[in-house]
Amino acid sequence: MRVAVWYSNRDVRLEERPVPEIGPGELLVRVIASGICGSDVMEWYRLDRAPLVLGHEIAGEVVEVGEGVTRYKAGDRVAVAHHVPCNTCRYCLAGNHTACETLRRTSFDPGGFAGYVRLPAINVDRGVFLLPDDVSYEEATFVEPLACVLRGQRRAGLRPGQSVLVIGSGISGLLHIQLARALGAGRITAVDISDYRLGAAKKLGADAVFPAGEFSPDKLRQENGSWLADLVIVSTGAAAAVGQALASVERGGTVLFFAPTGPGVTFPLSINNVFWRTDVTLTTSYAGAPADYAAALELVRARRLPLGEMVTHRLGLGETGRGFALVAGAGESLKVIIEPQR
């Protein structure tokens, strides 16, 4: 089979590998669509492990079923989770599934930028989601990133009517905007360095948008009825966004740090100014758990979010390198989807 092997964002090679052989409890899935995630282009996070076959936002068709698998059959249309929890450790039992060591070790073989993937038995047990007939493979590539966003907003405690500031309007930021709108948020403001992405944010649900260099808490107050934001979501790794977020959250509000910074980045915090007498909560969110995937798939099925409007590029496997360049360049592209069967 053909695979797109990542050596760096500027070096993605089309290579041949054997189709994976499956064992008991496993599935072989023919990959129909696979989205490029912003985390896929974080070189600092991956270069020391290259070469890699990346791709975790996948949807496809079951083509082979291992011994003992009874819930799925050849021909089933599925979305799959690459990370799954053990469901028995102290983290899982406390509801913190994405802190589970098993979740951080599990994956499928090799990755979504390939003709086929093998799903290990643990993934088959708790990380395969049958697609309704009216959900396309392309739409299903949003299940994984939307699951992550759902978990983040749940951890942040978003409530209907609350004002939201999203700093960073890439795919994650745009999903946060759409989900917050679908969940009944009040006024939503978006910030980004890209005019193109700010245009998308406005189109997809933001009430007001600001270029990052022109944004200030005073301007937020002008747009938000004299208030700062009840919830600030940081969807960029830019260090300057941290300071913007802390200066833009209302008393009693929450800052959700959804995107990682670069390695080694630290930020000094004034306990008195940030926490004391303000009741501000700072929180983070990583990945999504199986329940988040199921909820995300239902949102996709119900057409609660205009996901299709984010897809700007559909590329064959041989163009995966171009796809990485588009996502890493953060220019006039939003969601880039690879279709490995062409």
C-alpha positions in Angstrom: 0.0 0.0 0.0 1.0 3.6 -0.4 1.9 5.7 2.7 2.9 9.3 3.1 5.9 9.3 5.4 6.7 12.5 7.4 10.3 13.4 7.8 9.6 17.1 8.4 7.0 19.7 7.3 9.1 20.2 4.2 9.9 16.6 3.5 6.9 14.2 3.2 7.6 11.1 1.0 5.3 8.7 -0.8 6.5 5.2 0.0 5.3 1.6 -0.3 4.6 -0.7 2.7 2.9 -4.0 3.2 -0.8 -3.8 4.1 -0.9 -4.5 7.9 -1.9 -8.0 9.0 -4.5 -8.2 11.7 -4.8 -10.5 14.6 -7.6 -11.6 16.9 -9.9 -8.8 18.1 -8.5 -6.4 15.4 -9.8 -4.6 12.4 -8.3 -3.5 9.1 -9.8 -0.3 7.8 -9.4 1.2 4.4 -8.8 4.9 4.9 -11.1 7.1 2.8 -10.4 10.5 4.4 -7.9 11.8 6.9 -7.6 15.4 8.1 -4.3 17.1 8.8 -4.3 18.4 12.4 -2.4 21.4 13.6 -0.5 19.1 15.9 0.7 17.2 12.9 2.9 20.1 11.9 4.4 20.8 15.3 8.0 19.8 14.4 9.4 20.4 17.8 7.0 17.7 19.1 7.8 15.1 16.4 11.1 15.5 14.7 13.0 13.3 17.2 10.7 10.4 16.3 10.7 10.9 12.5 10.2 9.2 10.1 6.5 8.9 10.9 3.2 8.0 9.2 0.9 10.6 10.8 -2.8 11.2 10.6 -5.3 10.6 13.4 -8.5 12.3 12.1 -9.6 9.4 10.0 -12.7 7.8 8.6 -12.9 4.7 6.4 -14.4 1.3 5.6 -13.8 -1.9 7.5 -12.4 -4.5 5.1 -11.2 -7.3 7.4 -12.4 -8.5 10.8 -10.2 -10.4 13.2 -11.3 -13.5 15.1 -13.6 -12.8 18.0 -14.9 -9.4 16.7 -18.7 -9.5 16.6 -19.7 -5.8 16.7 -18.3 -4.9 13.3 -18.2 -6.4 9.8 -16.6 -5.8 6.5 -18.3 -2.9 4.8 -19.0 -0.9 7.9 -18.3 2.8 7.6 -16.5 4.0 10.7 -14.6 6.8 12.4 -11.9 5.7 14.8 -10.0 6.9 17.8 -6.3 6.6 17.8 -6.0 7.1 21.6 -8.2 5.1 24.0 -8.2 4.8 27.8 -7.9 1.8 30.0 -11.1 2.7 31.9 -9.8 1.2 35.1 -6.9 3.4 36.4 -7.3 6.1 39.0 -7.5 8.8 36.3 -10.2 7.1 34.3 -12.2 6.3 37.4 -12.1 10.0 38.3 -13.3 11.0 34.9 -9.9 12.2 33.7 -9.6 9.7 30.8 -7.1 11.8 28.8 -4.6 11.6 31.7 -4.6 7.8 31.4 -1.2 6.2 30.5 -2.9 3.7 28.3 -4.6 6.5 26.3 -1.2 8.2 25.7 0.4 4.9 24.5 -2.3 3.6 22.2 -2.6 4.3 18.5 -3.3 2.6 15.2 -0.9 1.1 12.7 0.5 2.9 10.8 -1.4 6.3 10.6 -4.2 7.9 8.7 -2.0 9.0 5.8 -2.0 5.5 4.4 -4.1 3.2 2.3 -5.1 1.0 5.3 -4.7 1.0 9.1 -4.8 -1.8 11.6 -6.8 -1.2 14.7 -5.5 -3.0 17.8 -8.0 -4.9 19.9 -8.2 -2.2 22.6 -9.1 0.4 20.0 -11.7 -1.9 18.5 -13.2 -2.4 21.9 -13.7 1.3 22.8 -12.6 3.5 19.9 -14.7 2.6 16.8 -17.8 4.6 15.9 -20.2 3.5 13.2 -21.1 6.3 10.9 -24.8 7.0 10.2 -25.8 6.8 6.5 -26.1 10.6 6.3 -22.6 11.4 7.6 -20.0 11.5 4.9 -16.4 10.3 5.4 -15.3 13.9 5.0 -17.6 15.0 7.8 -16.4 12.2 10.0 -12.8 13.5 9.9 -14.1 16.2 12.2 -15.2 13.8 15.0 -11.7 13.6 16.6 -11.0 17.4 16.7 -14.5 18.2 17.7 -14.3 15.6 20.5 -11.2 17.4 21.8 -13.1 20.8 21.7 -16.1 19.3 23.4 -14.0 18.1 26.3 -12.2 21.4 26.6 -15.4 23.4 26.8 -16.9 21.0 29.3 -13.8 21.3 31.5 -14.0 25.1 31.2 -17.7 25.0 32.3 -19.2 27.0 29.4 -22.7 28.0 30.2 -25.4 29.5 27.9 -25.3 33.2 27.7 -21.6 33.5 28.7 -19.3 35.7 26.6 -16.4 34.0 24.9 -13.1 35.2 23.6 -11.2 32.8 21.3 -7.6 33.7 20.7 -6.3 31.9 17.6 -8.7 31.2 14.8 -7.2 28.1 13.2 -9.2 24.9 13.0 -9.4 24.4 16.7 -10.4 28.0 17.3 -13.0 27.9 14.6 -14.4 24.7 16.1 -14.5 26.4 19.5 -16.4 29.3 18.0 -18.9 27.0 16.3 -19.4 24.8 19.4 -19.8 27.8 21.7 -22.5 29.2 19.4 -24.3 25.8 19.2 -24.2 25.5 23.0 -25.8 28.9 23.5 -22.9 31.2 24.3 -23.5 34.9 24.4 -21.2 37.3 22.5 -18.2 35.6 20.9 -15.1 37.5 19.9 -12.2 36.1 17.9 -8.6 37.2 17.6 -5.9 36.1 15.1 -2.9 37.4 13.1 -4.5 36.3 9.8 -7.2 38.4 8.1 -8.2 35.3 6.2 -8.9 33.3 9.4 -10.7 36.3 11.0 -13.0 36.3 7.9 -13.7 32.6 8.5 -14.3 33.3 12.2 -16.8 36.0 11.4 -18.5 33.7 8.9 -18.7 30.8 11.3 -20.2 32.4 14.3 -18.0 35.2 15.9 -19.8 38.4 16.6 -16.6 40.5 16.5 -13.1 39.9 15.2 -9.8 41.6 15.9 -6.3 41.4 14.4 -4.0 40.3 17.2 -1.8 43.4 17.0 -4.9 45.7 17.4 -6.7 43.8 20.2 -6.8 45.1 23.7 -9.0 44.5 26.8 -10.5 48.0 26.3 -11.6 47.1 22.8 -13.1 43.9 24.2 -15.1 45.9 26.7 -16.4 48.1 23.9 -17.7 45.1 22.0 -18.9 43.2 25.0 -21.2 45.6 26.9 -18.3 47.0 29.1 -17.4 43.5 30.3 -14.3 41.3 29.7 -14.9 37.7 28.6 -16.4 35.1 30.9 -14.4 32.4 29.1 -11.2 32.9 27.2 -10.0 30.0 25.0 -6.4 30.1 23.9 -6.1 28.2 20.7 -2.6 29.3 19.7 0.8 28.5 21.0 2.0 32.1 20.6 3.4 33.3 24.0 1.8 36.7 23.6 -1.6 35.1 23.6 -1.1 34.1 27.3 -0.8 37.7 28.4 -3.8 38.7 26.2 -5.9 36.0 27.8 -5.0 36.8 31.4 -5.8 40.5 30.8 -9.1 39.7 29.0 -10.9 37.4 31.5 -13.7 38.8 33.7 -13.7 38.3 37.4 -15.1 34.8 38.1 -14.2 33.8 34.6 -12.1 31.0 33.1 -9.1 30.8 30.8 -8.8 27.5 28.9 -5.3 26.9 27.5 -6.2 24.6 24.7 -3.1 24.7 22.5 0.5 24.0 23.7 3.2 26.6 23.5 6.6 25.8 22.1 9.1 23.8 24.2 10.5 25.6 27.2 8.1 28.5 27.1 7.2 29.8 30.6 5.1 32.7 31.7 5.3 34.6 35.1 2.1 34.9 37.0 1.2 37.5 39.6 -0.9 35.6 42.1 -2.3 38.8 43.5 -3.3 40.3 40.1 -4.5 37.1 38.4 -6.1 35.1 41.2 -6.5 36.9 44.5 -9.9 38.5 44.8 -10.7 37.7 41.1 -11.9 34.0 41.4 -10.3 33.4 37.9 -9.8 29.8 37.0 -7.0 28.6 34.7 -7.4 25.2 33.1 -6.2 23.0 30.3 -7.5 20.2 28.1 -5.8 17.4 26.2 -7.3 15.1 23.6 -10.8 13.5 23.9 -12.2 10.3 25.5 -14.6 7.8 23.8 -17.7 9.5 25.3 -16.5 12.8 23.7 -16.2 11.0 20.3 -19.7 9.7 20.6 -21.1 13.2 21.5 -19.1 14.8 18.7 -20.4 12.3 16.2 -24.0 13.1 17.2 -23.3 16.8 16.7 -21.9 16.0 13.3 -25.0 13.9 12.5 -27.4 16.6 13.7 -25.7 19.2 11.5 -25.3 21.5 14.5 -22.0 23.0 13.2 -21.3 24.1 9.6 -18.2 21.9 9.3 -18.2 21.6 5.6 -17.6 25.3 5.2 -14.1 24.8 6.8 -12.8 22.4 4.2 -10.6 24.3 1.8 -8.5 21.5 0.3 -9.1 17.9 -0.7 -5.9 16.2 -1.8 -4.8 12.8 -2.9 -2.2 10.9 -0.9 0.6 11.9 -3.3 -0.1 15.6 -2.4 0.2 15.1 1.4 3.4 17.1 1.3 1.5 20.0 -0.2 -1.1 19.6 2.5 1.5 19.9 5.3 2.9 23.0 3.6 -0.5 24.5 3.6 -1.3 23.8 7.2 2.2 24.8 8.4 2.1 28.0 6.4 -1.2 29.1 8.0 -2.1 31.1 4.9 -5.3 30.8 2.9 -6.3 27.4 4.0 -8.5 26.0 6.8 -9.2 22.3 6.9 -7.0 20.2 4.6 -8.2 16.6 4.0 -6.2 13.8 2.5 -8.0 11.1 0.5 -5.6 8.2 0.4 -7.5 6.2 -2.2 -6.7 8.7 -4.9 
